[in-house]
Amino acid sequence: YYRESLSLATEIGSKIYQIKAQTPLANLLIGKNTNEAISLLKKSLELSTQINTKPEKLYAYRELRKAEKSQGNIAESLHYAEEEIALSLIIQNEEEDNELVLTKAKLHSHKLEMELESLKEKTRGDQLELAKKNSNCRTGK
């Protein structure tokens, strides 16, 4: 199934779908044809770098770490583990930054709502005062 998906993704030139087919295919090949798995994962890593898609890049690093470890390449496995950790931290920081921006936006929105409500109350008060003055003018006071 993944090979067919990979073939179609390559045919239409979709890098993201190539990655989405290659990486799980490589995962299935680890332990069976690990050299092919590593080759596919390196292609996934290259494509995910080209299109700057961090989650897919992280997945490729994770699977490369496992594949290299399964072949006894501890130094390579450690290298990919370090890359995986570094990228995980970047993704986590970006998510935290996004949450902070969202919280600030909510706070600003709430502040604007409070200001709007305050202005509405002031307008109501001004309208009452104006109505009172108009009433007093009509009665001659």
N, C-alpha and C positions, 0 to 999 in steps of 0.2 A: 504494500500500500504506500509506504513512504517513498519507495523508489519511483513509483508511478507519479506521485505528487511532485517529487523532485524533478522528474522529467518534464512535467507540464509547467512547473514554475520556471524552469530554465528556458523552456520553449517560449514562454510569454515574457521572459525577462524580468520577472518579479524577484528582486533580491530578498525581500522579507519572506516570501513564501518558499524560496530556496532554503533560507535559514530554518524556517519552521518545519521543513521536511528533512533537511540534512541532519540537524542536531538529534532529533529523536531516532532517526535511522542509525546514526553513529552510536547512540546509547544502546540500541539493540545489538550492534555488532561487537561491542566491547566483550572480550573473552572468546568470541568466535572468529572474528577477523579484525583484530585490534588495529592493525596497520591501516586498513581502510577506514576504520572509525576515526583514527587520528587525522588522516587526510581530510575526511569530511568535516571534522570539527575545526581544523585549521582554516578550511574554506569558509565555514560559518563565522568564525572569528573575524576573518578578513572582511566578509560582507557586512557583518554587524558593525564593524568599525567604519566602513565606507558610508553606511546609512545612519550611523550614530544611534543605534538602538541598544541601549544598555541592558535591558532584561535578557535579550537574546545573547548578548555578549557574555553576560554573567553565566548563563546556562552553558554556553560553549566552554568557558573556563572551567566550570564545575565538571563537565564531562571529560575534558582534556586531562584534568587532574586525576580522575578515576582511571582513564585509559592508560595514562603513563604509569600510574601506580601498579596497574594490573600486569604491566610488562616489566616491572621491577626498576623502572626509570625514576628513582626517588628524587633526584635533583630536578628533573623536569616536572614531576608531580608537585614538588615543593614550589617551584616557580609559578605554576598555574594556581596553586593554592594562595600564594601571595597576591597574584593578580585578582583572583576571585575576592579575597578579603578587601583589597583596596577598592575595587569596583563596588562591592557591597556597601562600604562606608560612604562612597560618593552618592550612591542611590539613596541611602538612608538620609544623608544630609540634605539632598534635594527634596525628599519627601517632607522632612522637617521644615525646610524653608517654605515649601508650598503650604503646609499646615499653618505656619506663622503668618503668611500672607493672607490666607483665608480667614484666620482669626482676626487679623487687623481689619480686613474688609468688613467682617461682621460687626466689629466694634465701631467702626466708622459709620456703618449703616445705622446701627442702633443710636449713635450720637445724633445723626441727622434726623432720625425719627423723633427723638426727644426734642430737638430744636423745632421741628415742624409742629409737634404737639404744643410746645410752648408758644409758638407764634399763633396757632389757632386759638389758644386760650386768650392771648393778648388781644387778638382780633375780636373775639366774643365780648371781652371786657370793653373794648373801645366802642363796639356797636351798641352795647347797653348804655354806655355813658352818652353816646350821641343820641340815642333814642330818648334818654332822660332829658337831655338839653332841648331836644325838639319838642318834647312834651311840655317842658317848662315854658318854652317860647310861646306855645299855643295857648297855654292857660294864662299867660301874661306875667309870669313871675320872673 
